[in-house]
Amino acid sequence: MNNSKKKLSGIDKTAILLYALGPELAAPLVRDLDDATLVRISQRMSELGKIEVETLNGVLEEYMEMHTSDDPMFHASRKDVVELLRQAVDKERGEQVLASLNEPKKMTIWDKLSRMKPEMIKSYIEAEHPQTIALILGHLDTSVASRVIALMPEDLQMPVVMRMSKIESVPSDLVKDIEETLELGLAGSEGQSGLSFDGMVNVVEILKKLEKDVATPILQQLEEKDEELFKQVDRLLLVFDDLIELSDRDIQTILKHISSDDLVKALKGSSDDIAERFFANMSSRAAEIMREDMEVMGPMKLADVEEAQMNVLKTVRSLDDEGAISLGGNEDMV
């Protein structure tokens, strides 16, 4: 097919896209089309012949651009999940799936550690053998692990790093033992507020499940009565890497309201996944510039990274309060 993307009609692009998806993935998309449309698409697909790579890539790029635009057609929500389940499975099975979605997500020990300040993680593990420390840090996000290592005594840093570099596979029973030991340590630990870490996690999970108009007054009263406890709970309610769960539209909105300087510093200390979520919602040129800025920036102080991330989160919360973005993700069921 020797046509450039500019010369293609809508039916041409549809036929090429369905061809690229293949029969198994394309079948559900054409199942509910009327006969006339189905005939037109089928006829066009049969006439495609050889499709130039440039043409195929052009159509796919255009399709992907639609998904990263502000077109409300591509703003997915829980309603779309409900409708998908209605169409795809029987009622009983769909209700079971929806019920499982409503169950509170149980935090693993690694989730809990990743949400703690690096100073706290260090205090929990620095008395362990360097091999155990290496195994623990090896299970955490590299951005978190690097901050913990930076806080350790110099005579401990190298033994831990050397052991991390030699880890290939870890017996599952050893990992389980480490998880159980850490769980016991966290469950029995108390912060300045006197609330155990597990207790605090439970409080946070409850607050996340509450409607915003109910949770906000509770947090305001908590801040008035116990500022230290409020700070600990508030930190767990939203961490920088939570932003990976936001929609493309919300991330695009955030990008319009934060400084490039704060974002570069915040991403410098974040996981690769969250960085890529932000890059994917910028122009290719802007993303390239930001990657270059991060590379030439060199190592950063932990305090500077955390300050930048907190600045971004402060803006995120403000946008959520204004209704410009949605952190809760609650959608009305239909």
N, C-alpha and C positions, 0 to 999 in steps of 0.2 A: 504494500500500500504506500504510494508515493506522495501522500498528502501531508502538508505541514499542519500543525495544530490549528492555525488560524483559518484554514479552509474546511475544517471538519464541522459537520452539523451536529446538533444535539444527539440525533439517533446514531451517528457515527461514533461519537464519544461513548455513548451507552454500550454499543456493541463491543467496542475495544475494551472497555472496563470489565464487562462481563466475561469476555474472552480471557483477560488477565487473571481474573479471580478463579476461573476454572469451573467445571460443572457442579461440583459439590457445594462450593460457596455461593455460586451464582443462582442455584435453584431456588432458595428461599426468597430471593429478591424478585424473581419473575413469576412466582407462583400465583400471586393475586392480580396480575396485570390482565386487562381486558384482552379479548382475542385479537382485536385489530392491532393493538400496540405490540402484542407478542409476535404477531406475524411480521410486522415491520422490522422489529429487532432481529428476529430469526433470519429474515431475508438478508438484512444488512450484514449479519455475522457470516452468513454463507458466502458473501461476496468480498469479504475483507482480503482474502489471499494473504500474501506476505506483508507483515506489519513492520515498518521500519522501527528500529530501536528508539530513534529520536522521537517518532510519533507516539509510541507507547509511553515513553518517559514523560512526554509533554502532557498526555491525558492524565497519567497518574499524579503528576505534580499539581495539575489544576484541581484534581479531586482532593488532594491533601491540603491545598490552599484554602479550599472551602471549609475544611474541618478546623483550620486555625483562624478563620475569620470571625467577625462578630455576628454572622448570620444566625438568628435565633433557631433556625431549623436544626442546627448542630449543637445545641445546648442540651446535653443529656442530663436527666434527672432520675429520681426514684420512680417517677411516673412512667418513664420509658421502660424501666425494669419490669414494672407491674404489667405493662401492656405486652412486653416481650414474652413474659411467662404465660399470659393469657392465650397468646397465639401459639406458643411452642409446646406447652405441656398441659396435661389435664388439670382440673381445678384443685384436686387434693394435693397433687405433687407441687403445684405452684404455691399453695398456701404453706406447705412445709418449707419450701425454699425461703419464702418471705419471712416465716417465723424464725428461721436460722439467722437471717440478716438482722433481725431485731435483737438477737441475743448479745449481751455485752461481750466485747472482745477481751479475752483474758490476756493480760500482759505476761509475757515470759520474763524470766530473770534478766535476759539480755535487753529486753525492752526497758525494764526498770533501770538497769545500769546506764543505758544510753540516755535516759532522761535526767540522770543525776549530774551534778556539777563534777567536773574532772577532779577537783580537790576531794570530794566525797569518795569517788571511786578509788582514788589513790589511798585514802585512809583505810578503806576496807581491804585492799589487796596487798599493800606494800609489805606486810609481815609474812606473806606467803613465800614459798620457794620460787626462785626466778622462773622455773619451768611452768609452775602453776600460773604465775602472773602472765607468762607468755601465752598460755592456752586461753586464759580469760580475755586478754586483750585481742587475741586472734579472732574471737567471736564477736567483737564489737566493730562498729563502723570505724574505718581507718582514721576519720577526722577526730573521733572521740579518743581512740587509742593513742593517737599522736599527742594529744593534749595531756593525757595521763602520763605518758612517758616523759614529757617535758618537765613535769612537776616532780619526778622521782629523783632521788640522790644520784649524783653522777656515777658512783660506784655500782649502782644497780641498773642504770640505763643500758649499758653495753651487754651485760649478761642476758637481760630480757630480750633485747633486740636480736642478739645472736641466736637465742633459742627460738624466737619467732621465725627467723629466716630458715630454720631447719625443720619446722613442723610440716609434715606431709599429710599424714592421716592420724586421727586421734580415736582410740577405742571408744565406742558409744558408752560403755559402762563407766569409763573415766570421766567423760563429759557429764554424765548423769550425776556422778558423785560430786563434781564441782558445782553443778547447778543446785543440788540439794544443800550443800554447805553454804553457798551464797544466799539461798532463800532463807535458811535458818538465821543467818547473820542479819539480813535485812529485816526479817519479821520481828526479831528481838531488839532491833536498834530503835532508839528514840532520838528525835531531833530536839532542838531547843524548845519546841512547842510541847514536847512530851508525847506526841503522836507518832506511832511506829510508821515506818515507811510504807508497809503494806496497808495500814489503816489510812494513810494519806492517799494511796492509790485508789482505795475504795471510795473515798470522799470525792476524788477527782472524777472517777467513772460515773458516780451518781450525778454530779453536777453537769457532766457532759450530756447525760440523758434527759435532764430537765429542760423545759422550754426556756428560752432566753429571758422572758419577762418574769420567770420564777427564780432562775439562777442568779440573775443580776442583783436583786435585793439581798439575797443570802450572802453573796460575796461582799457587798457593801457593809453589811452588819459584821461579817467576819473581820473585815479590815479595821473596823472601829473597835472591836472587842479584843482581837489578838492579831496585831500587825505582823508578827513574825510567822505565825501559822498561815496567815493570808498570803504572805510572800512565797512560802514553800508550796502551797496549793496552787497559787497563780502561776508559778513557774512550770508546774506539771501540766496545767490545763492547755498550754500552748507552747511548743518548742519550735525552733526554726525549721527542723526537718518535717514537721507536720504540714508545712505549706505544700509539700509534694502531692497532698490529697486534693488540693483546690483545682477547680476547673481552669481550663486555658483562659477563659474570659476573665476570671477573677485575678489570675496572675498578670494578665495584660493590664488590668485596672491598677494593680499594685505597682507595676512598673512605672506608671504615669505619676505616682505620688511619692516615690522614694528617690533619694539621691544616688547617683552612680557610684559615688565614693563609698557610701554605706553598703551598697549591694556588692561591690567588688570585695570589700573586707569580709562581709557576711558569707559570701560564697567561698572565699578562700579557706574558711574553716568548716565548710559543710561537706556533706557527702557528694560524690560525683552525680548521683541520681538527682538530687535536688538542684544542683547546678545546671544539669542538662534540661530540667523542666523549665527553668528560667530562660536559658539560651534558646529553647525551642519556641518561645513566645516573643522573641526579638527578631528583628531583621537579621539576615545572615551577616551583614556588615557590622552591626552593633554587637552581635555575639562574638564575632572574630576579634573586635577591638577589646572587649571585656576579657576574653581569654588571654590576650596578649598582656593586658594590664595585670592580670593575676600572676602570670608567669614572671614578669619583671619585678613584681612586688617583693618577692623573696619571703623568708620566714616572718611571721607576725607574732606579736605577743598575744597570749590567750585573752587577756583583758580587753585588747583592742577588737578582737574578733567578736567577743561576747557583747561588747558595747554596740557594735555595728548591727549585730543580729537583733538585739533588744530594740534598737531604733526602728528597724524594719518591722518587728512585731508590734511595736507601739502604733505605727501607721496602719498595719493590718487590722488591729483591733478597732482603731478609729473608723476605718472604712466599713468594718462589720457593723459597728454601732449606727452608722449612717445608712446602712442598707445597700451600700455600693457593692459589697461582696457578701458571700455567705460562708461563715465558718462552720455553722452547725450542720448544714447539709440536710435539714429537715424539709421534706416535701409533703404536701397534702396527698393522701392516698385517694385514688379514684377507683 
